[in-house]
Amino acid sequence: MKFTDGHWLTRPGHTARFAREVAEIRAEDHRLTLFAPVRHVRHRGDTLNSPLLTVECWSPAEGVIGVRATHHAGSVRGGPEFALAGAAEGVGEVSRDGAVAELRSGELTLRVDSEGPWRLEFTVDGRTLTSAGERGTGFVTDAEDRHHMVGQLSLGVGESVYGLGERFTPFVKNGQSVDIWQADGGTSSEQAYKNIPFHLTNRGYGVFVNHPGRVGYEVGSESVGHVQFSVEDHVLEYFVIHGPTPKRVLDRYTALTGRPALPPAWALGLWLTTSFTTEYDEKTVTSFIDGMAEREIPLSVFHFDCFWMRGYQWSDFTWDPDTFPDPEGMLARLKERGLRICAWINPYIAQKSALFEEGMRQGHLVRRADGTVWQWDLWQPGMALVDFTSQAARTWYTGKLKTLLDQGVDCFKTDFGERIPTDVVWHDGSDPERMHNYYTHLYNQAVFELLRTERGEGEAMLFARSATAGGQQYPVHWGGDCESHFNAMAESLRGGLSLGLSGFGFWSHDIGGFEGTPTPAVFKRWVQFGLLSSHSRLHGSTSYRVPWDYGDEAVDVTREFTLLKHRLAPYLQRAAQQAHLAGTPVMRAMILEFPDDPAAATLDRQYMLGDDLLVAPVFSEDGTVDYYIPPGTWTNILTGAQVTGPRWVREQHDFHTLPLLARPDSVIPLAADDQRPVSAWTEDVELRLHAFADGARRLLVIPRSDGPAEAARFDVRRDGDRIRVTTDSPHGWRLRIGGPHGAVHFAEPGTEVTEFLIAQ
């Protein structure tokens, strides 16, 4: 939110007051408390009739420093609050030398000088990361008596800002005004389904604003040299999180707000849905599945979208008896074919649903101040909203879902959760403004915890649309309603990369686009992109997304890239483990892997898939693609072609290839079985070496498919013309040097150390 009129003036009707200096420092072992007047105090008389800000500084975790600025401490603050599971007491160390006080946590230091003008300076080894200076800490009131707390942190020359959730606007957020406020706005506007009050920069730190309601950001916009954030409150709390690398920032941020759960490995396969408003019944579903089998396209998950329930009755969690008269039998027949089942749900209860009267009578629906149930006719006629702040309502809602699990459903697509009213009263007394963004967290948490309880640890997963900070704990999230053209494909990728830089480890999107019908070219290119994402779902709105609707070549492309993803499953599962253990996303913006390469700072049409694969989706009709190659020799794992960076490359690809490049000195494991995502990954696994230079050494981990543990390790190193491999795997394996046509060497089962001579 903007409060100024240019650099010098305040907007009409607004009064701004900012900390000017430090009147007193209270230094404890692990905490600094600063008292800051909003005007220069020359004598005792200046302490009268003027606000005094209280600014508390502490460390909840190593490398993290929190700042809480308060104007009126007696203001009423309702819930909810973000849960900071990783916060601890007594982490930072305070020191005092005359007028200068410091709070140190890890390598990060906050420095305050009470003899100078107001300045909170965050440093590492004496180098300033960022600071809150002249207008860095304060509040603004307006003619309507609204009170906003304001924080402002400096940006250095060339400093770029990323994150703030799944945003489809330009990838680098400098120059943008961003409202952290959930909205159902598609992927083509400044609105977002997943609003996260966390950003990181290319200077080695991130900032998390600990406020679950609306947070207004001015990112190098109102003041071009600062990131400003404001909340309508009397308290503003934020955390500066040191890296120094972007990966380390995400590690510390997700340790504080929650690590992503590890989705089941079966979810890595291809998902197919009924689409949204299309006509379908069991015969249609069976024809889709038969069609995939006849065309030899392996399918892992089948998803039933909205109309598995009767129209006007979403959600009643009852199969439409006219369309699906035998749901238990149908699901059993699908599961006999090796499929997992996903069902669409939302947190809304239509008035025509039998659950409406039940929920209203039992007090499970959100109410207005006069006691009436909140309703409107948008989306579903007379729909109401489940009150997830009530444990009884959570139990009631998830009890309906348990019936579906008992019928054979494996997971849920938790749609919606963004259009949450603010003119209501919540069961637990939560502040409606703060609950607007946070509602989705309670919704997804309730469903995820049910799945974890009923299906077991490691088997729970969602396909969720909305989220706020901490929502990364309940994967997977998908990108929402996009159009079916190349621009929408590119904007979806921008949103996914932005979300990954906001602490979310897993992300998907509607292959082919949601609204409209893609051209065959768009469909085939989106299939490539989708099957090189962490999770892959064919889905549309008014048209089906079965590949044969887009031509014979679309069938071939879908088959080829599905089989490729199955072979890459051990590699992808290892990347998933990294997301689970350290918050590093599976799909990574280039800045995450190459933070010291200036050319990587703005790249948003390519990404790293795990540690070692660069993906540059094709967004053009004629197959032309421009992409950046970081230093070294990279190998296209589809063609074997090599390209050396750093430089920009322009290539043209048919529909069977795209830039899918292995990092120099990388070892990519490929499963022997390409028919399913979960197989015996260590048996006859192929280790593919790419541009493996003399002296190179890589430790390759083959993960287990049922959790974060390891199944086998391969220590691969090159010495001159020999490759030496040491492993604890009891199974036979093969090593291929180069691209798909390189020389293959075999190792017998139980061989601990093997050496290969590289052909000259």
N, C-alpha and C positions, 0 to 999 in steps of 0.2 A: 504494500500500500504506500502510495506516495503522500508525503506530508509537506513537501517544499514546493516553491514556485521558483525554479531555477536554483542557483547555488546560494543566493543571498536571502531570499524571502521565504516566509512561511505561507502556506496556502490560506486564503481567506477563511476565517472562522476557526482556525487551528492555533493552538498555543503549544509550543515545544519547549521542554526543559531538559537539559542534559547535565550530567555530572561535570563539574568544572575542576574539581581538585579533591584531594583526600583530606578530610578534617581529622580523622583518627584511624589508626590501624590497630586491630586486635589480632595478635599473632598467637596461635596455639600450636601444638605439636604438628597437627595435620591439617590446619585450616586457617585461612585468613578471612577476617571480617573487616570490610572497609566501609566507612561512613562518608558519603560524598554529597556535599551541598551542590545545588544547581546554580550557584553564583559565587563569585570570588568573595571570601570572607576577609574583610579588612579589620573589623573590630567586632566586639560582642554584639552590637546592634544588628549586624548582618546575619546573625543566627536566628533572628525573629522573622516571622511571617514569610517563610520560604521553605520549600520542600527539602528533605534530606533523604537520599537514597541509601539503602542498605545493600551492600554487594558482598555476598559470601562466595568464597573460592575454596575448592577442595578437590580431591582426586578420588574417584570411585574405582579406578583400576590403573595399573601401570601404563604410562604414556597417555593418560586421559586427564584433563583438568576441567572441572565443572565451574560454572559461574551462575549465580542466582541473584538477579537484581530485583529489589522489592521497593515499591513506593509505599502503599498503605498495606501493612501486614495483616490488618484486621478484616480485609475484604473477604467475602464469602466465596469459596472455591469448591464447587461440586466436582465429583469425579467425571469421567474416569481418569486414570493415570497410566502412562506406559509402564509396563513391568520391566524393571532393569535387573534381570536375574544375575548379571555379572558384576553388579556393584558391590563393593566391600568397604569396610571402614579402616581408617588409619593407614592409607596407602601413601599419601604424599608426605613430604618433609618440608617444614617451614624453617626459614632462616631470616634473621634481621640484622642489618648493618646500618645503624642510624636511621635515616629517613627511608632507606630502601628495604623492602620486604620481598622475599621470594618464596614461591611454592614450587617444589620440584617433584616430578613424577616420571620415573624413567629418564629419558633424555629430554623431556619437555619441561620447560621452566616458565612460570608466570612471574613477571617482575613488575613491581609497583613502587613508584617514588613519590612520597608524600610532599616533597618540596617543589615538585614541578606541576604542570597542568595535568589534568586527568589523562591517564594512559594505562591500559592493561596490555602489557607486551608479552607475547608468547614467543619464546626463543628456543633454539636447539643449538648447543655449542656456540652460544653468543650470536647466532644468526637469527634475525627476526622472521618468524613464519607469518604472523599476522598480528594486528593490534587493534584495540578499541580505543580510539582517541577522542577528539573534540566532540563529535556527535555519536560516540560509540555506545553510550549507556544513558538511557533517559526515558521520557514518556511524553506523549502528545495527547492533548484533549481537544475536543472539537465543540462546535456550537450545540450539538445534541448531547453533550456531556458524556460522550464515549471516551474511554481511557485506554490508550494503547501504550504498552511497553515496547521500547525500540532498542534493538542491538545493531551495531554496525561494525564490521570487521574489514580491515584494509585488504586490498588486493595489490600484489606487486606487478611490475611491468611484465607483460606476457603471461600473466597468471590466468588459467582457464578453469572454469567451474563446471562440474558435472553432477548428475544425479537428480535429486528431488523427486524420485519416483519414475514411473513409466510415462515419460513425456515424449510426445510426437513432434514437438517443435524442434528447432535446431539443437543438435546434440550438445554443443558447447553453450552453456546457459547465459554467458555474458550478454548484457544488453536486454535481458528479458525480465518482465514482471511475472511472477509465478504465485498463484494462490494455491495453498495446500488445502484443497476442499474437494471432496469426492463428488464426481459427476459422471453421468452416463452420456458421454458426448462423442462416442466413436473415436477413431484414430486420426481424424483430420483437423483437429482444432487444438486450442491451448488447454482444453479440459482434459482430465485424466481420471482413470479408474483407480489408479494406485498412486496415492499422494504420500510422499515420504519426506518429512522435514529433516532431511540429511543431505548434505552435499560434500563432495570432496574436490580437491583442486590438484593441479599438477605441481604444486609446491610441497607436497609431502604431508598433508594433513586433511582432516575432514571436520565438519561441524554438524552436530545433532542438536536440533532445537527440541527440547523435551516439553512439547505441548501438543496434546492430541486433537485440539480443535483447529480452527483456521489459523494458518500462519501465512502472512503476506511477505513475499520476498521481492526485493529489488536487487537484481544481480548485475552490478555494474551499470545500472540504468538511472535511477534517481541521483545517485552519486556514482560517477563512472569508475571511481577508484575503490569502491567498497561493495561488499555484500551486506545488504540490510535485511533484517527480519523483524517482524512486529507481530504482536498478539494483543487482542482486546482483553486486557487483564491488568492486574496490579503487580504481577510477578512474571518475570521472563527468566527461563533457565535454559542454558545451553552447555554443550560439552565440546571442547576442542580436542580432537583425537589425532595424535601424532602417528606417522608411519615408521620410517620415512617413505616407504613405497606405497603405492595405492593398495596393493594386496594386503599389506600390514595394516593399513587403515581399516579395510573391510574386516580383517581378522579381529581387530580390537572393537570395532563397532558391533559386529554380530556376537562377539563374546558378551557385550553389554546388553544388547536387546534380544538375543536369542539366535542360536544357530539353525540353519535349515535342517529339517528332518531329512533322512535318506529315503527317497522313494523306492518302491520295489523295482527290481531290475526288469521284470516283465513289462513295465510301463515304457521301456525304451523302444519297444516295437511300434508298428504302425497301428494307429487308431482310425476307425472309420465310423461315421455317424449317419443317422437318418436325415440329417440337415434339419432346419427349423420348421418352416411352414409347409414342407412337402407332404404329399400323401404317402402313407406307409402303413403296413400291417406286418404280420409274421411272414406272409408270403413274400412281401417286398424285401424284408430284412434277409430272409433266406436266399433270395435271388442275388442280393448283393454279396453275401458271403460265398455262395456257390460261384458267382462270377469271379471273385478274387481267386478262389481255389482253381477254377478252370484256367485262369490266366497265369497261374503259378506265382501269385503275389501273396506272400505270407501275411497274415493278419493276426494281431495280438489282442486288440481290444475292440469291442463293438459298443458304441454309445447310442443310447436312446435319448433324443432331444425332446423338447417340451410336450409334444402331442402323444407321448405314451400315456399321459393323463387326458381326461376329457377337457375340452375347451370350456372356458369360463370358470374352471374349478381349480386353477393353480393357486396354491398347491394343496392337493388332498392326498397325494401319495398313493393313489389307487389307479391301477391300470384300467384303461378304457375297456370295458367288457365287450363292446362291439368290435373293437379292433384287435384286442388281445384277450380272448376268452379263457386262455389257459396260460397265464404268465409263468407259473412255476414250471410247467412242462416245457414251455418255449425256452426259458433260461437254462433248464437242464439240457435241452437239445443243443443249445449254443455252446454250453460249457463242455459237452462231450466232444466238441470239435476243437477243444483247446483254447477257447476264447475266454477272456475276462470281460465283465460287463460293467458299464458305467451308465448311470441314470442322471438326467438333468433334474435339478431342484432349485428352488429359490426360497427366501425367507418370508414371502408374502402369502397371505391367505385370502382368497377371493370370497366375496359374500355368498356366492352360490355353493361354495365348498361346504360339505358337512362339518369340516373342522372349524369353520368360522363361528358357528353358534357354540360349539364346544369350547373353543379357545376364549371366546368372549365370556361365557358363563364361568369358566375357571380362572379368569383373570390373567390369561397368558398373552393378551394382545395390548399393544401400546395404546395409551389413552391420552386424551386432551385434559386440560386443567379442570374442566367441568365434569370429568368422569366418563364422558362418552368415548367410544373407541374411535381412534383416528382412522379415517378412510378417505380414499379418493378413487377416481375412475381411470387414472392413467395406468396402463399396462393391463390390469385386470379390473373388471367392474366391481366397485365397492371394496377393493382390496384393503386389508389391514396388515399389520406388521407384528411379527413375533417379538416379544420383549425378552431379549437374551440377557438382560441384566437380572432377570428372575431365574433362580436355579430351578424352580418348579416348571417354568416355561421351557427352559433348556431340556429338562428331562422329558417333558411332554413331546416336544418337537423331535428329539432324537429317538424317542420311543417309536414314533411313526417310521423313522428311517430304519430302525432295527428290523421291522417287519420286512422291509425290502431286502436287507442283508440276508435274512433267513430264507427269502425266496431265491437268492442266488446272485444278487447285485454285489459287486466287489468294491466299487468306489462311486463317488458322486461328483458331478459338475456343479459346483456351488456358484450359480449365476447371481447377478445383481448384488444388492447390498449398498448401492451408492446413493440413491435418492431418499435420504433419511430426513424426516421433517424435524424442524426445530421448535414447533409450536405444540410440544407434547410434554407429558410427565412420565418419567421412567420409574420403574418399580423400585430401583435402589436409590432414587433421588439424584441421579446423574444430571449434570448440566447438559441441556439439549444441544448447545453449540459444540461442546466438547465430544458429545456422543455421535454427532453427525459422521465424522471420519472414523470413529472408533468402532461403530456398530459392526462393520465388516469383520473386524478382528474377533469379536465375540461369536459371530455367526460361523466363520470358518473354524475357529477353535472348537466350538461345540461339535461340529460334524467330524473334524479330524480326530478329536479325542474319542468319539464313538467308534470310529474305524480302528483306532489303535487298540481300544479295549476289545472289540469284537473280532478283529482280524489279526491282532498281534503286532508287536513292535516290528517295524520294517515293512509291513504290508499296507500301512495307511497312506493314502494319497488323495488329494483333491484335484479337480481341474477348476481353479478359482479365477474369478475376473477381478474382484476388488480387493484392496489391501491397504493397510497403513503400516507404520513402523512396527516391527516385530512380526508382521504377517509372513515374513520369510520362513518362519518356523513351520508353516503349513503348506508345503508345495503340493501340486505344481500350479503356477499361474499362467494364464494365457492372455493374449493381447487385445481381446475385445473385438468390437464390430468394425471391421475394415472393409473398404471397397475391394473390387476384384480387378485391379489394374496394377501396373508396375509402380506407380507412385505410392499406392497404398502398401505395396510390398516393402518398398524402401522405408516408408514412415513407420511401418510395423517394426522393422529391424532397429530403427533409431530408438523406438520406445523400449524394445527389449534390452538394448545395450545400456540405455539410461537406467533401467530397472536393475540390471546387473551391478551397476556402480552405486546402487542404493541398498546393497546387502542381500539381494535375492539371487539364490543359486540356480534356480531352474525357471525356464520360460518357454512358452510355446505360442502358437498362432494358428489361425485358420488357414490351412493349405488351400490355395486357390482364391482366398478372400471370402468374406462373409456375404456382403451385400452384392446383388447382381450375379452375373455369370461370367467367369473368366474366358478369355479367348484360349484356344489350345496352347498358344505360345506362353501366355501368362501362367496357365495351369502347370505346364511342364517345368517352367523355371521355378515356380513356387514349390513344386514337389521336390526339386533339388534342394532348395533352401530349407524346406520343412523337415526333410529327412537328414539334414545336417544341423538340426537344432537339438536341444536337450530332449524334447518330447515332440511327437509328430502326429498331428491329427488332421484328417481330411474332413472339412466341415463347411457348410454353406447355409444360406438363408432360404431362398425360394427355389433353388436348384440343387440337384444331387452333386456329389463330388466323387462318384465312382469313376475311375480313370477312363473306362471305355467310352464314356460320354464325350471325351475330348480327343478321340482318335486312337488308332493302333499304336502310334509312337508314344502317346501318353501312357499307355499300358506298359510298354517296354521301359520307359524312363522310371515309372513307379516301381516296377519290379527290380530294376538294376539298383536303384538307390535304397530300396528296402533291404535287399540282400547285402548291400554295402554296409548299411547301418548295423545289421546283425553281426557282420564280421568285425565291425568296430566296437561291438558291445563291451568287451573287457576294457578297452581304452576309455570309453564313455563312462563306464561304471567307476573307473578310477577317478575321473574328473568329478563325478557325482560325490564320491567319497571326500574329495578335497573341498567341495562346497559344504558338505555336512560337517567336516572337521575344522575348517578354517574360514568359511564364508566366501571362498573364491568361486565366482560363478562358472558354470560349465561353458557358457557362451560369453566370451570376454572381449570387451572393447580393446582395441590395439594399445591404448594408453596403459592398460592394466599390465600387459606383458612387456611393453617397451616404454617405460616411463621416461627414459633418458633420451629418447629419439624425438626431436621436435616435430618430425613429420607425422608422428602417430597421434599428435594431440587432437586433431580434428577429424580423424577417420571414422565415418559412421556408415559406410557401405561395405565394410568387410569386418571380420572378427576372427579371433582365435577360438577354436573349438577344443577346449582342454589346453594342455601345455604346448602341444606340438603341431597342431593342424591349423593352417590359415584357410579361411573360407571367404571367397569373394562372390556372392550371388550375382547372377546376371539379371540386370533390370532393363533390358532392351529387346526390341523385337528381332533385331538382326544378330543377336548373340555377342555384340561388342561389350567389353567390360574393361574399365580402367581400374587398376588397383595398385597399391604401394607394396613394394617388397622391402622388408628390413634387411640389414646387412647379412651377407652370407649367401650360400648356394641352397636354394629351395627346390624341392622335387615334387612335381605333380604326381600324386599317388594313383591317378587314373590313367595317365598317359606315359609317365616316366620322364617327361620333358623337364629340364632344369632351367632355372632362371636365377640370376645373381643380382643381389641388391647391395647397397640401397639405391633404389630408383623406382620410378613409376613405369608401369607396363600397360600397354593396350593390346588386348588379344580378342580373337573372335572364336566362339565355341559353339559347336552344335549342341543339340539337346541332351546328348549323352555325356557331356563333359562340362566342367567349369573349373575355375582356379580353386583347386583343393590341394594345398601345398604342405609338404612335411618340412618341418624346421631342420636347419643344418644340424648334423650330429644327433638326430633323433632316432629313437627305436619305437616303432608303432606295432603293437600286438594285434594280430588279426585272428579271430576265432576260426576254427576249421568248419564249423557248422553255420551256414548262412540262412537256415530255414527258420530260426527262432532267435529271440534276443537272449534267452537264458539257455546256455549249453555248458558242456564240460570245457570251460575256457582254457584250461591248462593242457588238455589233451591235443596233441598235434598242433599246438598254437604256432602261428608263423610270426617270427620277429623280423620286421622289415626295417633295415638300416638305410638311412638316407644321407648322402654326402658325409659319410662318417670319416672324419679326417684323422690323420696320424696323431696319436696322443689322446683322442677323444675317449670319454668314458661316461656311460649312462647306467643308472640303476633303474631297471624297469620292474614295476610291481604289477602282477596280475591279481586283481581283487577277487574276493569271494562275491558271489551273487546274492548272498543272504544277509549282508550287513557290512560294516566298515572294516572288516578284517582282510588280511591278505591270504591269497591261495598259493602264490609262488613268487619268487624273486629271481631276476636275471641280472647279473652284473656283467655288462658288455663293455669291452675296451679294445682299442686298436693300438697295436705296436708295430709300426712299419707295415709290412704286407700281411700281417696276421691279425685275425680277430679272435679274441679269447672270451669265452662265455662261461661264467660260473653260476650255477643255479641250484636251488633246493627242490626243484620240481621232480617228482618221480616219473613223470610222463615223457614220452618222446615229443620232440618239437623240431621246428625247421627254421632256418635263418635265410632270408633273402636279402641280398645286397643290391640296392638300387631300387628302381621302380617296379611295376608289375611284371616286367619281363626280365628282371635281373637273375643272376645265378642263385640257385637254391642249394643249401647244404642241410643235411639231415643229422639229427642227434638221436641216439638210441635212448630208450627209457632208462632212468636211473643214472645217467651220466652226469657227474657233478661238474667236471671241467672239460670243456671242449675247445679245440683250436681249429680255425679254418684259415687256409691260405687264400688270399685274395688274388684272383686271376689278374695278371698284368696285361 
